[in-house]
């Protein structure tokens, strides 16, 4: 169940903010000027809530204007020269290097600053130097480290990951490594984040000096590397005490200023001897190089940065840094003031999310970040969402809905594997099992084995406002807080098929989508259309593939694909594609192109070694067309370099894909404990499976809280036969569809959804078209007749186990029956918000229909609409039903008879 549809204008979260006491009335630390600054300086944030400052912060308009002016009025040459423009660059770089050190209170007598691309590049520079030491090095890193710090372990002789308790043990006297005599000269590199990029937890900078003091000069030398990228984005970094400062500090300036894309490695000069064994050298870092007859070079022996900044420095980015520091100081004042501002907002956000409660008083959010009222932490809140029954809400679904509402957050593992594992209680074996089950970074497998695989991260910055915080809390409140007690399901009674009422349906429309993510071809009435095990004939047999990445293009990124209208002309043997939008202003661009339907090998480009395509995260081998005319047509129309590729049926290996659809928990009915699974002599109402919002009403009787949803393989096995349990179900082949051979919807459910949209979002003009759901088959009830028939209820398709289509072929007077198996509900994404008639997103109308689907059709944290189906496989039929050589066909108007779970 989801939040109620009739929440008052003043929600619980609003009331909570009014009662937060001194925190809100005094606005301690809040910079009210930011409200004006944001409006004037950050036009790109209009109508948006930006909460991903831990990734990068936006840049102000005046910074870009001043930088453009700087570039237009000055000539900056390569600093490795003696010209006037070169000397200007050299002078500016020297001045800006000093200013950057002073920004962190670092005395240039004690520290040197090396410009790098980002914090990761600085880490790699230190790692390369440590690797070149004659003895190598041992590595200790904190579990809250960013992935870039974790990766250093691959270059170390040995490595250990410590949590905070183990760190305290180390500081109190124990050594993580055995101090064997053979290892006395091998140094230790200790690395940790000043602030966790995952949950904002801060770690003492004093660890650096404590670790070094613990290991006296007579024992192994210990160097410290601090990742300050997350900390400096909103707080000051004070390196004024060189004796207690870390040996190496890495950071990224774009996390502070938004621009330029530049980082720094700050090195304590007492530790710069580490780099003396570095072997690689680049242009500008040597005084002499001998190549002929002898291999010799003389590194520069002045400042450390002269030996480490290989090649030409990013001159213009360094100049932009100077401008950025000026503008940032003018807009926001000191970093101390930024810290006070973001600290206030972090407390407000943490408290706002913490106070959200379902009607049964269960918390909406599980928060992993420390309470900023009790523990020093950065302006980051990491959390997950649970429904009233304790089931995890899908991270992917939260991000999809946030995107439609103009909210920018980060979800997933956030490049912090140790922090994620610790917060979510993921053991190494569980993470490896998730990987074996298909989990990859960036995929939508965000709940596996009953546990989430990542978090939702909201992070604040200098230009964040109270409106941003309150707006985000209101978003969570509106879509994920359930303000009525959960209605738990009444389990189905097992009934004889003869006792069920069955509505009389027909096929309203048949649509095939020859090119994946492009428009559909409507099969004309009176035409029999072949159905194959892979789906409808000619459905999703082609796709458009990006020339560089090999990724199949999707409407989610290129909505104009909806305007590429196909026509299957069997007389000419062509797939004709016409563009229904405005033709790009390029000479000779045709409005249409014809693709032969034949599989003539001469049509395809030769296969290149190492070239493959990716569809829905799967690597496939597709046949790309050689015709420049065909490929240029699609590339020009869409404005993206792409080629047309074909994935015909009958392939093997990466030329073959399998369906992923399966029954979900809301479709898997079980006998109620007080209602035995027996036949009854009366005609009851239709069975009521586990409740999904927007489906059937249920009883309010209380049962135990259901477990969190398991991974797909486990879910699939729940409905498997004993034979399939032991041997595994035979995988269904598909072509380029996302999950299954055929996708179906009912017009009754579309009508019900439009009624919900009209009620919940009156600003939406007109009903949502069936076309946005891109179904192959649309089922509809027959018009009312004198003979009363059972009504088809909205979302009743969720309860079907199979269906029979009775085809009256024009070539036969015999009505042929074809059975189809229902494969599970269709999980939806925000692609349903693309108007298939105009090729534009409907987010301006409130992100419909996905917003309303999220409120009315969400179960186990996922949004569903429509059902997957496929031909009932021959082995699942009775022997007398199997008909050798049978060609299955359907047509518009065919009778449809469903069977129920």
C-alpha positions in Angstrom: 0.0 0.0 0.0 1.1 3.6 -0.6 0.3 7.0 0.7 -3.3 8.1 0.7 -4.5 10.0 -2.3 -6.3 12.7 -0.3 -3.6 14.2 1.9 -4.3 17.6 3.2 -2.2 20.6 2.0 -0.5 20.7 5.4 1.2 17.3 5.7 2.7 15.6 8.8 6.1 16.7 7.6 5.0 20.3 7.3 3.5 20.2 10.8 6.8 18.7 12.0 8.8 21.6 10.6 6.5 24.1 12.4 7.3 22.3 15.6 11.0 21.9 15.3 11.6 24.6 17.9 14.7 26.7 18.0 16.3 24.9 15.1 13.8 26.5 12.7 12.8 29.6 14.4 16.3 30.9 14.9 17.7 29.3 11.7 21.1 29.1 13.5 23.8 29.3 10.9 21.4 29.6 7.9 22.5 32.2 5.3 19.2 33.8 4.2 21.0 35.6 1.3 21.3 32.2 -0.5 17.6 32.4 -1.4 18.4 35.5 -3.6 21.8 34.2 -4.7 20.3 31.0 -6.0 17.7 32.8 -8.0 20.2 35.2 -9.6 23.3 33.0 -10.0 22.0 29.5 -10.6 19.3 29.7 -13.4 20.0 26.0 -14.2 18.5 25.1 -10.8 15.1 26.7 -11.6 12.3 24.3 -10.8 14.8 21.8 -9.5 15.9 20.4 -6.1 19.6 19.7 -6.4 20.8 17.3 -3.7 23.9 15.8 -5.2 26.6 18.2 -4.1 28.7 15.3 -2.9 29.1 14.4 -6.6 29.6 17.9 -7.8 28.2 21.3 -6.9 26.7 23.6 -9.6 28.6 26.6 -10.8 27.4 30.2 -10.6 26.6 32.3 -13.6 29.0 35.1 -12.7 31.9 32.6 -12.5 31.3 31.6 -16.1 30.8 35.2 -17.2 34.0 36.3 -15.6 36.0 33.3 -16.9 34.8 34.0 -20.4 35.9 37.6 -20.0 39.3 36.5 -18.7 39.7 34.3 -21.7 38.6 37.0 -24.1 41.0 39.6 -22.8 44.2 37.6 -22.1 46.4 35.4 -24.2 47.7 32.5 -22.2 50.5 30.5 -23.8 52.2 27.2 -23.0 54.3 27.8 -19.8 57.2 25.7 -21.3 58.4 28.7 -23.3 59.8 32.2 -22.9 57.2 34.2 -24.9 55.1 36.9 -23.2 52.0 34.8 -23.3 54.0 31.9 -21.8 55.4 34.0 -19.0 51.9 35.3 -18.3 50.7 31.7 -17.8 53.6 30.9 -15.6 53.1 33.9 -13.4 49.4 33.2 -13.0 49.9 29.6 -12.2 52.4 30.4 -9.5 50.1 33.0 -8.0 47.1 30.6 -8.1 49.1 27.7 -6.6 50.0 29.9 -3.6 46.4 31.2 -3.3 45.1 27.6 -3.3 47.5 26.6 -0.5 46.4 29.6 1.5 42.8 28.6 1.0 43.6 25.6 3.2 45.9 27.6 5.6 48.9 25.6 4.3 52.2 27.4 4.6 54.2 27.1 1.3 57.3 26.6 3.3 55.8 23.4 4.6 53.6 22.2 1.8 53.6 22.0 -2.0 50.5 21.7 -4.2 50.4 19.6 -7.3 47.6 20.3 -9.8 45.9 17.1 -10.9 42.7 16.2 -12.7 40.8 15.2 -9.6 41.2 13.6 -6.2 41.5 10.1 -7.7 44.4 11.3 -9.9 46.2 12.6 -6.8 45.7 9.2 -5.1 47.1 7.4 -8.1 50.2 9.8 -8.1 50.9 8.8 -4.5 50.3 5.2 -5.2 52.7 5.1 -8.2 55.4 6.7 -6.1 54.9 4.2 -3.2 55.0 1.3 -5.6 58.4 2.4 -6.9 60.0 2.2 -3.5 62.7 -0.5 -3.4 60.9 -2.2 -0.5 57.4 -1.7 -1.7 54.8 -0.7 0.9 52.1 -2.1 3.1 48.7 -0.5 3.0 46.0 0.2 5.7 42.7 1.9 4.8 39.5 2.7 6.6 36.4 0.8 5.7 34.6 4.1 4.9 37.1 4.8 2.1 36.0 5.8 -1.4 36.6 3.2 -4.1 39.6 5.2 -5.3 41.3 4.7 -2.0 40.4 1.0 -1.8 42.0 0.4 -5.2 45.4 1.3 -3.8 45.6 -2.1 -2.2 46.3 -3.7 -5.5 49.7 -2.0 -5.6 50.7 -2.8 -2.0 52.7 -5.8 -0.8 49.9 -6.5 1.7 46.8 -4.6 2.8 44.3 -4.4 5.6 40.9 -2.7 5.9 40.1 -1.4 9.4 36.9 -0.2 11.0 36.9 2.6 13.6 37.2 0.2 16.5 40.3 -1.4 14.9 41.7 2.0 14.3 41.5 2.8 18.0 43.3 -0.5 18.8 46.0 0.5 16.4 46.4 3.9 18.0 46.4 2.4 21.4 49.4 0.3 20.8 48.8 -2.7 18.5 50.1 -2.9 15.0 48.0 -4.2 12.2 51.1 -5.8 10.6 53.6 -8.2 12.2 56.8 -6.2 12.5 59.1 -9.0 11.2 62.8 -8.0 10.8 62.5 -8.4 7.1 59.8 -5.7 7.0 61.4 -3.1 9.1 62.3 -0.9 6.1 59.0 -1.3 4.3 56.8 1.7 5.0 53.1 1.7 5.7 50.7 4.0 3.9 47.6 4.7 5.9 44.6 6.2 4.1 41.2 7.3 5.2 38.5 9.9 4.3 38.2 13.1 6.3 34.5 12.7 5.6 32.6 9.7 4.2 31.2 10.4 0.8 28.4 7.9 1.6 26.9 9.0 4.9 28.8 12.2 5.8 30.5 10.7 8.9 33.7 12.6 9.8 36.9 11.1 11.0 39.6 12.8 13.1 42.4 14.6 11.2 44.4 13.9 14.3 44.6 10.2 13.3 47.4 11.3 11.0 49.7 12.5 13.7 48.6 9.8 16.2 49.5 7.1 13.8 52.9 8.6 13.0 53.6 9.2 16.7 52.7 5.6 17.5 55.5 4.4 15.1 58.7 5.9 16.2 61.7 6.5 13.9 63.3 3.2 15.0 60.3 1.3 13.6 58.5 1.3 10.3 57.9 4.6 8.7 54.1 5.4 8.3 52.7 7.9 5.8 49.2 9.2 5.9 46.9 9.9 2.9 43.7 11.8 3.6 40.9 12.0 1.1 39.4 15.5 1.8 37.2 15.7 -1.3 33.9 15.3 0.5 35.0 17.5 3.5 36.2 20.5 1.6 33.0 20.8 -0.5 31.3 22.5 2.4 33.8 22.9 5.3 37.2 24.5 5.8 40.3 22.4 5.9 43.0 23.8 8.2 46.6 22.6 7.5 48.2 25.4 9.6 50.0 22.9 11.8 52.4 21.1 9.6 53.6 18.8 12.4 50.2 17.2 12.8 49.0 17.5 9.2 48.7 14.4 6.9 51.5 13.7 4.6 49.3 13.7 1.5 45.9 15.4 1.0 43.8 15.0 -2.1 40.8 17.0 -3.1 38.7 18.1 -6.1 38.0 21.8 -6.6 34.8 21.3 -8.6 33.2 19.9 -5.5 33.8 23.3 -3.8 33.2 25.7 -6.7 31.4 23.7 -9.4 34.0 24.7 -12.0 36.8 24.1 -13.1 37.2 20.4 -13.4 40.5 20.4 -11.4 42.0 18.7 -8.4 45.0 19.0 -6.1 47.5 16.8 -4.3 48.9 18.7 -1.2 52.2 17.2 0.0 53.9 17.9 3.3 57.5 18.7 2.3 58.9 16.5 5.0 57.4 13.5 3.2 58.3 14.4 -0.4 61.2 11.9 -0.4 58.6 9.3 -1.3 58.5 10.6 -4.8 62.3 10.3 -5.3 62.0 6.8 -6.6 59.3 7.6 -9.1 60.4 6.3 -12.4 58.1 7.8 -15.0 58.8 11.4 -16.2 56.9 13.6 -18.6 57.4 16.8 -20.5 58.4 19.7 -18.3 59.6 17.6 -15.3 63.2 17.1 -16.3 66.3 19.3 -16.9 68.0 16.9 -19.3 67.2 13.7 -21.1 69.8 11.5 -23.0 68.3 9.1 -25.6 71.1 8.2 -28.0 73.7 5.5 -26.9 72.8 6.1 -23.2 69.5 6.2 -21.3 69.8 9.0 -18.7 67.8 11.9 -17.4 68.1 14.6 -14.8 64.8 15.4 -13.0 64.1 19.0 -11.9 65.4 19.5 -8.4 63.5 22.6 -7.4 59.9 22.4 -6.2 58.2 19.0 -6.0 55.4 20.1 -8.3 57.9 20.7 -11.0 58.8 17.0 -11.0 55.2 15.7 -10.7 53.2 17.8 -13.1 53.8 15.8 -16.3 53.2 17.6 -19.6 51.5 20.9 -20.1 49.3 22.0 -17.2 45.6 22.7 -17.7 46.3 26.4 -17.9 42.8 27.6 -18.5 41.4 25.5 -15.8 43.9 26.9 -13.3 43.0 30.4 -14.4 39.4 29.5 -13.9 40.2 28.4 -10.3 41.4 31.9 -9.5 38.1 33.3 -10.7 36.2 30.6 -8.9 37.8 31.5 -5.5 36.9 35.2 -6.1 33.3 34.5 -6.9 32.8 32.0 -4.2 34.1 34.4 -1.5 31.9 37.2 -2.8 28.7 35.1 -2.9 29.1 32.9 0.2 31.8 34.5 2.4 34.1 32.1 4.2 34.0 28.3 4.2 33.2 28.6 7.9 30.0 30.4 6.9 29.2 27.7 4.3 29.7 25.1 6.9 27.3 26.8 9.3 24.7 27.1 6.5 24.9 23.5 5.3 25.1 22.2 8.9 21.7 23.8 9.6 20.2 22.3 6.5 21.7 18.9 7.3 20.1 18.9 10.7 16.7 20.0 9.2 16.9 17.3 6.6 17.9 14.6 9.0 15.2 15.5 11.4 12.6 15.8 8.7 13.2 12.4 7.3 13.5 10.9 10.8 10.1 12.2 11.9 8.2 10.7 8.9 6.0 7.9 10.2 3.5 5.6 8.6 0.0 5.4 10.1 1.1 2.3 12.1 4.0 4.4 13.6 6.6 2.6 11.6 9.4 4.9 10.3 9.4 5.7 6.6 13.2 6.1 6.4 16.0 4.0 7.7 18.8 6.5 8.1 22.5 5.5 8.1 24.0 8.9 8.6 24.9 10.0 12.1 22.5 12.4 13.8 24.2 15.8 13.3 22.8 17.0 16.6 24.9 14.3 18.4 27.9 13.7 16.2 29.9 15.9 13.9 29.1 15.1 10.4 28.9 16.6 6.9 25.8 17.8 5.1 24.9 14.3 3.8 22.0 12.1 4.7 22.1 8.4 3.5 18.9 6.4 3.9 16.5 3.8 2.5 12.8 3.8 2.5 10.4 1.1 3.8 6.7 0.8 3.4 4.4 0.3 6.4 4.9 -3.5 6.3 8.7 -3.1 6.4 9.4 -3.9 2.7 12.2 -2.0 1.1 11.3 0.5 -1.6 13.3 0.1 -4.8 16.1 2.6 -5.2 15.5 2.7 -9.0 11.9 3.5 -8.5 12.7 6.4 -6.1 15.2 7.8 -8.5 12.8 7.5 -11.5 10.1 9.4 -9.6 12.6 12.0 -8.3 13.7 12.6 -11.8 10.2 13.3 -12.9 9.7 15.8 -10.0 12.9 17.6 -10.8 14.9 16.2 -7.8 18.5 15.3 -8.2 19.8 12.7 -5.8 22.3 9.8 -5.9 21.3 6.2 -5.4 23.2 2.9 -5.3 26.6 2.0 -3.9 27.9 5.6 -4.3 31.5 4.3 -4.8 31.9 3.4 -1.1 31.9 -0.4 -0.9 33.0 -0.7 2.7 30.6 1.9 4.0 27.7 0.3 2.1 28.5 -3.2 3.3 28.7 -2.0 6.9 25.5 0.1 6.8 23.4 -2.6 5.1 24.9 -5.6 6.9 26.2 -7.2 3.7 28.7 -10.0 4.3 31.3 -10.7 1.6 29.6 -13.9 0.6 26.3 -12.0 0.1 27.9 -9.5 -2.1 29.6 -12.2 -4.2 26.3 -14.0 -4.4 24.6 -10.8 -5.6 27.2 -10.4 -8.2 26.7 -14.0 -9.4 22.9 -13.4 -9.5 23.5 -10.5 -11.9 24.1 -7.4 -9.7 26.3 -4.8 -11.4 27.0 -1.2 -10.6 24.3 0.9 -12.2 21.7 -1.9 -12.7 18.2 -2.0 -11.2 18.9 -5.1 -9.0 18.7 -2.9 -5.9 17.1 -5.4 -3.5 18.6 -8.9 -3.4 18.3 -11.6 -0.9 15.9 -9.4 1.1 18.4 -6.6 1.6 19.0 -3.4 -0.4 22.2 -3.2 -2.3 22.6 0.5 -2.0 21.3 3.7 -0.4 19.6 7.0 -1.3 22.0 9.9 -0.7 20.9 13.5 -0.4 23.8 15.9 0.0 23.7 19.7 0.5 25.9 22.6 -0.7 26.5 26.3 -0.4 23.6 27.2 -2.6 21.1 24.8 -1.0 18.0 26.3 0.7 15.3 25.5 3.2 13.0 25.1 0.2 15.2 22.4 -1.2 15.2 20.5 2.1 11.5 20.9 2.7 10.6 20.1 -0.9 12.5 16.8 -0.7 11.0 15.8 2.6 7.6 16.6 1.2 8.4 14.4 -1.8 9.2 11.4 0.5 6.1 12.2 2.5 3.8 12.4 -0.5 4.9 9.3 -2.3 6.1 6.9 0.4 4.4 7.7 3.7 1.3 5.6 4.2 -1.2 7.7 6.2 -3.8 4.9 6.5 -3.1 1.5 8.2 -1.9 -1.1 5.7 -4.7 -3.3 4.2 -3.4 -6.8 4.3 -4.5 -9.4 1.7 -7.2 -11.9 2.0 -5.7 -15.1 0.6 -7.4 -16.8 -2.3 -9.7 -19.8 -2.0 -9.0 -22.6 -4.3 -11.9 -22.9 -6.7 -12.9 -25.2 -9.5 -12.6 -23.6 -12.9 -16.3 -24.1 -13.6 -17.2 -22.0 -10.6 -15.3 -18.9 -11.8 -17.0 -15.9 -13.5 -15.0 -15.1 -16.7 -15.4 -11.8 -18.5 -15.7 -11.9 -22.3 -12.8 -10.0 -23.9 -11.5 -9.4 -27.4 -8.2 -8.1 -28.9 -8.8 -4.4 -29.4 -5.4 -3.8 -31.1 -2.2 -5.5 -32.1 1.0 -3.5 -32.3 4.5 -4.6 -33.2 7.6 -2.5 -32.7 10.0 -3.5 -35.4 12.8 -1.2 -34.2 13.3 -1.3 -30.4 12.2 2.0 -28.8 10.8 3.4 -32.0 7.1 3.8 -32.9 4.8 0.8 -33.4 3.1 -0.7 -36.5 -0.6 -1.3 -35.9 -1.7 -4.5 -37.5 -4.8 -3.7 -39.6 -8.1 -5.5 -38.6 -8.8 -8.6 -40.6 -5.1 -9.5 -40.9 -3.8 -12.7 -39.2 -0.5 -12.1 -37.5 1.9 -14.8 -36.6 2.9 -15.4 -33.0 6.3 -17.1 -32.4 7.9 -18.4 -29.2 10.0 -15.2 -29.2 6.9 -13.0 -29.6 4.9 -11.4 -32.4 6.5 -11.7 -35.8 8.7 -8.7 -36.7 8.5 -7.3 -33.2 11.7 -5.8 -31.9 14.0 -7.5 -34.4 16.0 -4.3 -35.0 17.6 -1.7 -32.8 19.7 1.4 -33.2 23.1 1.1 -31.7 25.4 3.9 -30.6 28.6 3.9 -32.8 30.9 4.5 -29.9 29.5 2.6 -26.9 27.6 -0.1 -28.7 24.6 0.6 -26.4 21.1 0.2 -27.9 19.4 3.6 -28.0 16.3 4.1 -25.9 13.4 6.6 -25.8 14.3 7.4 -22.2 17.4 9.2 -23.6 16.2 10.0 -27.1 12.5 10.7 -27.0 12.3 11.6 -30.6 12.6 7.9 -31.4 8.9 7.8 -30.9 8.5 9.8 -34.1 10.3 7.2 -36.2 7.1 5.5 -37.7 7.5 2.1 -39.2 5.5 0.4 -42.0 5.9 -3.2 -42.9 5.4 -3.4 -46.7 5.4 -7.1 -47.5 4.6 -6.5 -51.2 7.9 -4.6 -51.6 9.7 -6.6 -48.9 10.7 -3.5 -47.0 10.5 -2.0 -43.5 9.8 1.6 -44.3 10.6 4.1 -41.6 9.3 7.7 -41.8 10.2 10.5 -39.5 7.1 12.4 -38.3 8.9 15.4 -36.7 10.7 18.4 -38.1 13.6 17.5 -40.3 16.9 18.7 -39.0 18.4 21.7 -41.0 20.9 19.6 -43.0 21.1 19.4 -46.8 19.5 16.3 -48.5 18.0 14.7 -45.4 15.2 12.4 -46.5 12.0 12.0 -44.5 12.0 8.3 -44.8 14.3 5.3 -45.5 13.6 1.7 -46.6 15.2 -1.3 -45.0 15.0 -4.7 -46.8 13.2 -7.4 -44.8 15.4 -10.1 -46.3 18.4 -11.4 -44.3 20.8 -11.1 -47.2 24.3 -11.3 -45.6 25.5 -8.6 -48.1 23.4 -6.1 -46.3 25.5 -6.3 -43.1 28.8 -4.9 -42.3 31.7 -7.3 -41.6 32.0 -8.3 -38.0 34.9 -6.6 -36.2 36.7 -8.4 -33.4 35.9 -7.0 -30.0 32.7 -5.2 -31.3 29.5 -6.0 -29.5 26.3 -4.3 -28.5 24.4 -4.0 -25.2 20.7 -4.2 -24.8 19.2 -3.8 -21.3 22.6 -4.4 -19.8 23.2 -7.6 -21.7 26.0 -8.1 -24.2 24.7 -9.3 -27.6 26.0 -10.0 -31.1 23.9 -8.1 -33.6 24.3 -7.7 -37.4 24.9 -4.0 -38.2 23.9 -2.6 -41.6 26.6 -1.5 -44.0 24.4 1.1 -45.8 25.6 4.6 -45.2 22.2 5.9 -46.4 20.4 3.9 -43.7 22.7 4.7 -40.9 23.1 8.4 -41.8 19.3 8.8 -41.9 18.9 7.7 -38.2 22.0 9.5 -37.1 20.9 12.8 -38.6 17.3 12.6 -37.4 18.3 11.8 -33.8 21.4 13.8 -33.7 23.5 10.9 -32.4 26.0 8.7 -34.2 24.3 5.4 -34.6 23.8 2.4 -36.8 20.9 0.1 -37.5 21.4 -3.4 -36.2 19.4 -6.6 -36.6 18.9 -9.4 -34.0 17.0 -12.1 -35.9 15.6 -15.2 -34.2 17.5 -18.5 -34.1 20.8 -17.2 -32.7 23.2 -18.9 -30.3 25.4 -17.6 -27.5 25.4 -13.8 -27.6 23.0 -14.1 -30.5 20.3 -15.3 -28.2 18.5 -13.7 -25.2 16.1 -15.0 -22.7 13.0 -13.6 -20.9 13.4 -12.2 -17.4 9.7 -11.8 -16.6 8.3 -13.7 -13.6 5.4 -13.7 -11.2 5.8 -11.1 -8.4 4.7 -11.5 -4.8 1.4 -9.6 -5.4 0.5 -12.2 -8.0 1.4 -15.3 -5.9 -1.8 -16.1 -4.0 -1.8 -18.5 -1.1 -4.7 -20.2 0.8 -5.8 -18.2 3.8 -5.0 -20.0 7.0 -8.6 -20.0 8.1 -10.0 -20.8 4.7 -8.8 -24.3 3.5 -8.1 -24.9 -0.1 -11.3 -26.8 -0.9 -14.0 -26.5 -3.5 -17.3 -25.0 -2.3 -20.8 -25.5 -3.8 -21.6 -21.8 -4.2 -20.4 -19.3 -6.8 -18.1 -16.9 -4.9 -16.6 -13.7 -6.3 -13.4 -13.8 -8.3 -10.2 -14.8 -6.4 -8.4 -12.0 -4.6 -4.6 -12.3 -4.8 -2.2 -10.5 -2.6 -3.1 -6.8 -2.6 -1.6 -4.3 -5.0 -2.7 -0.7 -4.8 -5.2 0.1 -7.5 -6.3 -3.6 -7.8 -8.9 -5.3 -5.7 -10.1 -4.3 -2.2 -8.9 -6.6 0.6 -9.7 -7.4 4.2 -8.2 -5.5 7.1 -7.5 -8.6 9.0 -4.0 -8.6 10.5 -1.3 -11.1 9.5 2.4 -11.3 10.1 4.6 -8.7 8.3 5.7 -10.3 5.0 9.4 -10.7 4.3 11.3 -8.4 2.0 11.2 -9.5 -1.6 13.9 -11.9 -2.6 15.9 -11.9 -5.8 14.3 -12.8 -9.1 15.6 -16.4 -9.2 14.0 -17.2 -5.8 10.8 -15.5 -6.7 10.5 -17.4 -10.0 11.1 -20.7 -8.2 8.0 -20.1 -5.9 5.7 -20.9 -8.8 7.8 -23.6 -10.4 6.7 -27.3 -10.7 8.6 -30.0 -8.7 10.3 -31.0 -11.9 11.4 -27.3 -12.6 12.6 -27.1 -9.0 15.1 -29.8 -9.6 16.0 -29.2 -13.3 15.2 -25.5 -13.5 12.6 -23.9 -15.9 13.4 -23.9 -19.5 14.3 -20.3 -20.5 12.1 -18.5 -23.0 13.8 -16.9 -25.9 13.2 -13.3 -26.7 14.6 -10.9 -29.3 15.2 -7.2 -28.3 12.2 -6.8 -25.9 13.1 -5.9 -22.3 11.7 -8.8 -20.4 9.3 -11.1 -22.3 7.9 -12.2 -25.7 4.6 -10.2 -25.4 3.4 -7.3 -23.4 -0.4 -6.9 -22.8 -2.6 -4.3 -21.2 -6.4 -3.9 -20.8 -8.4 -0.8 -21.8 -10.3 -1.1 -18.5 -7.1 -0.6 -16.5 -6.1 2.4 -18.7 -9.5 3.9 -18.1 -9.2 3.4 -14.4 -5.7 4.9 -14.4 -7.0 8.0 -16.2 -9.7 8.4 -13.6 -7.0 8.3 -10.9 -4.9 10.8 -12.7 -7.9 13.2 -13.1 -8.6 12.9 -9.4 -5.0 13.2 -8.1 -3.6 15.6 -10.7 -6.4 17.8 -12.2 -3.9 20.0 -13.9 -3.3 17.2 -16.5 -5.3 18.0 -19.7 -6.8 15.0 -21.4 -6.5 11.3 -20.8 -3.3 9.3 -21.1 -3.1 7.3 -24.3 -2.8 3.5 -24.3 0.2 4.1 -26.7 2.5 5.3 -23.9 2.6 1.7 -22.4 3.9 0.3 -25.7 1.9 -2.9 -25.4 1.7 -5.6 -28.1 -1.8 -6.6 -27.3 -4.6 -4.5 -25.9 -7.6 -6.4 -24.5 -11.0 -4.9 -24.0 -14.5 -6.1 -22.9 -17.1 -6.6 -25.6 -19.7 -3.8 -25.7 -22.6 -4.5 -23.5 -25.3 -6.7 -25.0 -28.7 -8.0 -24.0 -27.0 -11.0 -22.3 -25.3 -9.8 -19.1 -21.6 -10.7 -18.9 -19.2 -10.4 -16.0 -17.5 -7.0 -15.9 -13.7 -6.8 -16.4 -12.4 -5.1 -13.3 -9.4 -2.7 -13.5 -6.1 -4.5 -13.1 -7.8 -7.9 -13.1 -5.0 -9.0 -15.5 -2.7 -9.3 -12.5 -4.7 -12.4 -11.4 -4.6 -14.3 -14.7 -2.5 -17.4 -14.8 -3.1 -18.0 -18.6 -5.4 -17.1 -21.3 -6.8 -18.6 -24.5 -7.2 -16.7 -27.7 -9.8 -18.1 -30.2 -8.7 -17.2 -33.7 -11.2 -17.2 -36.5 -8.8 -17.2 -39.4 -10.1 -15.9 -42.8 -8.7 -19.0 -44.4 -10.6 -21.4 -42.2 -14.1 -21.8 -40.8 -12.7 -23.5 -37.7 -12.0 -21.5 -34.6 -8.5 -22.3 -33.4 -7.6 -22.0 -29.8 -4.1 -20.9 -28.7 -3.1 -20.9 -25.0 -0.7 -18.3 -23.6 1.0 -18.3 -20.2 1.1 -15.2 -18.1 4.6 -14.5 -17.0 4.2 -11.7 -14.5 3.4 -8.0 -14.1 5.4 -5.4 -16.1 7.6 -3.2 -14.0 7.5 0.4 -15.3 9.9 3.2 -15.7 9.5 6.9 -16.6 9.5 6.1 -20.3 5.7 5.9 -20.0 5.9 9.7 -19.6 6.9 10.2 -23.3 4.1 11.2 -25.5 4.2 8.8 -28.4 2.4 11.2 -30.7 4.8 14.1 -30.2 8.0 12.5 -29.0 8.1 14.9 -26.0 8.2 14.2 -22.3 5.1 14.9 -20.3 6.9 15.9 -17.1 5.5 19.4 -17.5 2.1 17.9 -16.8 3.3 16.5 -13.6 5.2 13.5 -14.8 2.1 11.5 -15.6 1.2 8.7 -15.8 4.3 7.5 -13.7 3.5 9.8 -10.8 0.0 8.4 -10.3 1.2 4.8 -11.0 3.7 5.4 -8.2 0.9 6.2 -5.8 -1.6 3.6 -7.0 0.3 0.7 -8.5 3.4 0.2 -6.3 4.1 -3.1 -4.6 7.2 -4.1 -2.8 8.7 -0.7 -3.8 8.2 -1.3 -7.5 5.7 0.2 -10.0 3.7 -2.2 -12.2 1.3 -1.8 -15.1 0.4 -4.5 -17.7 1.4 -8.1 -17.9 4.0 -10.2 -19.7 2.9 -13.3 -21.6 4.1 -15.9 -24.0 3.0 -19.0 -25.9 2.3 -21.9 -23.5 5.2 -24.2 -24.2 4.4 -27.6 -25.8 5.7 -29.5 -22.8 3.2 -27.7 -20.6 0.2 -28.9 -22.7 -1.6 -32.2 -22.6 -0.2 -34.6 -25.1 -3.4 -34.6 -27.2 -3.2 -30.8 -27.5 0.2 -30.8 -29.2 -0.1 -30.1 -32.9 3.0 -30.6 -34.9 3.8 -27.8 -37.4 1.1 -25.5 -36.1 1.5 -21.8 -37.0 -0.1 -19.6 -34.3 -1.9 -16.5 -35.5 -4.0 -13.8 -33.9 -6.0 -11.0 -35.3 -7.8 -7.9 -34.0 -11.3 -8.9 -32.7 -10.3 -12.4 -31.6 -12.0 -13.7 -28.4 -9.9 -13.8 -25.3 -10.7 -16.1 -22.4 -8.5 -15.7 -19.2 -7.9 -18.3 -16.5 -7.1 -17.2 -13.0 -4.3 -17.9 -10.5 
